[in-house]
Amino acid sequence: MRYPLLCKVFLFVPILLALSCQNTKKLPDVSALKKNIKIERFDQEFSSIDSASILDMNRKFQKEYGNFYTDYMIYMLEAGDPKDTVKIKSIMETILGTRDSHELIKSVNEKFPNLKSQEEGLSDAFAYLTYYFPDYELPRFISFYSGFGVQVPTGEGYVGIGLDMFLGSDSRFYPALVNSIPLYISRRFTPENIVPRVVETVLREDLFPQENLDVSTLEHMVYQGKILYSMDCVLPNVADTLKIGYTTDQLNWAKSYQKDVWAWFLQENLLYSTDQLQIQKYFTEAPFTAELGENNSSAPKLGMYMGWQMVRKYMEKNPEMDLKELYKIPAQQILEDSKFKGK
């Protein structure tokens, strides 16, 4: 099982422009590729277990949910191997019998009596993803809760959706978790984030994982830019704020100071630095970027944002290129060919 950070699309001349997805006025027709995706409500099945049916349901879940259920019990709930029935029965009795579990289950059911909106969003997104990446096989989509442990895990044949990590920024649970999940992160734990986070996870974990993390700032930038540009293509009607996880103010700040941020990277000789301790602050979650802006008003993850704009500019100049080819282009070539200088 793979975990994305917190929680842890992709011929012939007439269709090349569509494959580049840069011209959003000419979106490809994906109606023939659209599947009616259903999210399997494992969370509801699991919460319906009573003490007398634990072992029967354990056998049922092993058969019906396979790899997901094994990963869920071992890694997400940390309850152990479901084949160890004695241990599993004891732990599940404890988990399902606590007041906290009952309150969490109630909140999940109240927030998500159904997942029709998310299913429609995933159906649209994965039609585009299948268009750009025809070899990609649709996984099962399975909802669950883990006690705020995992948001969107992926494993063999499945993508999980941790509904307890999407209860809304006003959920009463998240303020109590600030020591492990700061509020600047949990503010994004909203229902409308489900589809973008699933798409992002599939891109990062299944299709184009970043194999080597010990690379330069520029290489990190371009990789992140490719992921976000792919999200542009797969989620053409989703706001940029949801793709990168910015507030509206943060996105406006990044746009306003884009050239200044680029000048900062050049001035501080950061572009080709491979000092991960030095450069990680430009890619990891944070409320702001400490060195830039006044009164903590700057946007975070500015390396990601700059890479996104660089790749967008590169694709403007190379509209014939499809997404799969984009991932093969080295970072330095994208910088040079895009002629990106902060704008």
N, C-alpha and C positions, 0 to 999 in steps of 0.2 A: 504494500500500500504506500502511496506517495502523499505527502502533505505539502501543500503550497504554504508560503509564508503567511502566517496567521490563519491561523485557522485551526498554509501552504494550505478559411479561412483558407482556410487553408484546408497550339491549336491554330488554332487557325486565325489568320489575320482579322476576320470580322468580329471575333470576340475578345481580342486582346485588350481593347480599351475597357471593356466590362470587367475583365479579369484584374485589371489594375485597381479598380474600384475608386479611383481618384475622383472621377466625375460622378458625384452623387445624384446628379439629375438624370443619369442614365444607368440606373441600377439594373443589374442583370435580372432576368425573369427566372425566379427560382420556384415558381408555383409547382412545377412537376417534381421537384425534389423535396417538397415540404411533407414531412411526416407529422402525424398528430402525436406528439410526444406526451406521454403520461408519466407522472412522478408517482412511484409506488410508495404508499403511505406506511412504510415500516414503523414509523414513530407511533402511529395509532394502533397497529397490531401489537407492538411491544408493550405499550401502556395498558393494553386490555388484559394482560396476563394476570391471573390470580395464583396464589400459592399452590393450589391443587393442580394447576395445569402447567406449571413451569417446565417440567421434563418433557411433556408432550409438545409444548410449543417450542422448546429447545430443539427437539428432533425435526419439527416442522420447519423451523427457520433454517436449520442446516441444509435441508433439502431444497427449500424454495429460494433462499437467498445466497447460498453457496459461499463464494469468496467474500462477499460483503459481510455476511454475518460473522464469519471467522475473524475478519479484520475488526469488525465492530466490537466483538467481545474481547479480543486480545489487546487491541491497540487503542480503541476509543474509550471503552468503558474500563479497560484494564481489569476485566473480570476473569480472564484466563481462557484457556482452550475450551470451546463448547463441548468437546468430547469428554472432558472431565466433569461428569454429571454431578458428582457429589459437591465439588467446589462451586460449580455454576449455580446449583440450586440454592446453596447457602448465600452466595453473593447476590443473586437476583432477588431473593426474599428481602435482603437488607436494602437493596437499591429501591425496589418497588414499594417498600413499606415505609419509607421516610416521608415526613411532611414536605421537605424541600422538593422531593420528586413529584409529589402530588401537585404542588403549586406550580412547578415548572410545566408539567403536563397540561394543567389547566390553562396556563398562559399560552402555550403553543397552540392548543386547540381553539382558543378564543381568537388568536391572531390569524390562524390559518385553518378556518373551517373547511376550506378547499384550496386548491392550488391552481385554479383555472387560469388566472392571469399569468402565473409563472410558466405554466405549460404552454400557453400561447406564445409567450416571449421566447421560450426555448425552441419551440417549433419553427419560428421565424429565423432565429439565429442559426440553428443547425441546418436549415435549408441553405443559407448563405455559406456556412462553413463547408458543407458537402459540395457546394458548387466550386469553391476555391480549392478544396482538398478532397477530390472524389474518392481517394483510397481510404479515407477515414471511416471507420465503422462505428455507427452509433452505439453508445453504451446504454446500460440501464441507468435510470435516474431514480435514486432511492432517498427518501427523506428520513431523518432520524433526529434524535437529540442525544447529546453526550455529556450534559452537565457543563456546557461552555468550554469544551475541550478542543473541538475540531469544527472548522467551518465548511470547507469543501474538499474532502479527501477524494483521491482517485485510486482505483485498484484494478485488478484484472476484470474487465468487462463492466465496470460500473463507475459512476460519479455519484458521490454522496452529497446530500444537502442538509447541513446541520441547522434545522429550523430555529433552535434556541440561540443561534448566532445571527438571527435576522428578525428579532422581535420588535425592532423600532428603537430609535435613539432615546425615546422616553421610557423604555422599559425599566421597571423598578429594580431589575436584577443587576444591570450593568454598573451602576454606581458602587455597588458592593464589591466589584471585581477590579477596581482601579489599580490595585497593586500588580496585577498580572495583565490586565487589558486597560490601558489608559483611555480616558474619555475621547481623546482625539482620534482614537481608532474605533471605539464602540459607537461613535456617532454615525458610522457608516453601516451599522448592523440593522439595516432596514429591509423591508420586503423588496423594494425596487432594486436593491443591490444583488439579489439572487442571480438573475440572468447574467449580468456583467461578470460576476465573480466566477460563475460556472464556466463561461466562455474563456475568461482569462486563465483559469486553472487548466482547462483542456489545452490551450495554446502553450502554456509554460511547462506543464508536466507531461503531457502526452505527445504533443506534436513537435515542439521545439524547445526541449529542456536546455538550459545553459550548462553545458558539460564542464567548462573550465571557468571557475570563478576568479582565478588569479590572473586577471587581465587588466588592461589599462582603463582609465576613465572613459576614453573614447569608445572602446569596445563594449564596455557596460552600457554607455549611452545608446549606441546603435542597436544593441540587442533589445534593450527596453523599448526603443523607438519602433523596432520591427513588431514587437508584441502589440504595442498600442495602435500602430497603424493597421495591423490585422484586425484589431477590435473595431477600428473605423469601418472596415469592410464588412465584418460579420454583424455589427450592430449599427447600421447606418442611421437609425432613428433614436439612438441613445445619446444623451448629453455627454459632452467631454468630461464634465465634472464626475460623472459616474464611472467613466472608463478609468481615469487616473486616481479617483478618490479625493478630489479637491472640493473645498467649498467654493461657492461662486466668487467670494472675495479672493481666495487663493488663486483661482484661475485668472481673474482679472489682474492680480498683481504680477503673475508670471508673464502674461501677455504684455503688460505695460513696461516691465523691466527686462524683457527678453534679451535685448542687445547688451544691456549692462551686465547681466548674468554671464553672457558669453565672454564679454571682456574680462570679467572676474576669473573665469576659468583659464583664460590665456595669461592674464597678469600673474596669477599664482602658479603658473606652470603645472596645472592640474590635468591637462588633456591627455598627456602620455604617462602620467604617474601610475605606478602599479602598487603604491602603498595603500593597501586595503583599509587600514585604520584611518588613513587620511581622507580617503574618498568615499567611504561607506555612507557618510552623513548626507551625501547628495543623492542617495538611492533608497535609503531605509525610511521607515515610517517615523514621522516626527511632527510636532505641531507647527514648526517653522524652521527656517535655516538660520542658524545663530549669527553667522558672519554678515548676513545680508539684510537690508531693510532696517526700518526703525520701529521701535516699540513692538518687536516680535510680530510684525505684520507680514513678513515674507512668506512665500509658499515653501513647502517642504519638497523633497524628492525632485530637486531641480535638474539633476542629471537625467532622470527619466523624461522630464518635460522637454529638455533641450534635445535629447535624442529623438523624441517624437516629432518635433518640428523639423529636425534635420532629415529624417526619413520621409516625412511628408513632402519636403521640398525636392528630395531626390526623385520621388515617384511622380511629382509634377513634371520633371524633366525626362522621365522615362515611363510614359504612360503605357507603353507596349509590354512592360514587364509584369508577369503575374506574381502572386505572393510566394509561391514555392521557390521561384528563382530569386526573389528578393533576399531570402534567408541565406543564399549562397554567396552574396556579395560581401566582401570584406569591409570592415568599418572604415578603414582609411580611404578606400575607393568611394564609399558613399559620401564621406566628408568632402573629398576633392570634386567629385562629379556634381554634387549638389550645389557647390559653391556657397555653402552655408556659412554665414558670418554673423549669426545671431538673428537673422531674419530670412 
